[in-house]
Amino acid sequence: MKKFIITSIVHLSFIFLMAFVPQTKQEKKPVDTGKGKTAQVSYKKDIVPLMKKYCLPCHTEDMMNPSELYLDTYDGLMSGGKHGKALIAGKPDSSNLIKKINLKPPFGDPMPMKRKTAFPADTLKMLRTWIEQGAKNN
């Protein structure tokens, strides 16, 4: 009987901790393996949240924008807009998406609009890595 009570207390304590202790959610970032290789970046897990945060306030089909670039779907991203393809798989430096994130893009305003600081370096690195890895719909 004592063993049952002790086991029950331990289990209930564990359940209490799991239910009431706040869990921290960390943003997934590319992991450098130290051998010059970077972990695979996922469009669905890594890129879509970035697009939602930085791009989708303006670049959705519901929000007509002058560039005609709609980033709310993978197909829209790959189709590009009025200024051509948004990205060239395997070539981040040639991709308009990366060029427009710079503070002085070759055309138009830097994206996202109305930003006062540089685009976060870790976010830019993840986006560049995904493009380098072929910009797959994974």
Secondary structure, 3 states (H helix, E strand, C coil): CHHHHHHHHHHHHHHHHHHHCCCCCCCCCCCECCCCCECCCCHHHHHHHHHHHHCCCCCCCCCCCCCCCCCCCHHHHHHCECCECCCCCCCHHHCHHHHHHCCCCCCCCCCCCCCCCCCCHHHHHHHHHHHHCCCCCC
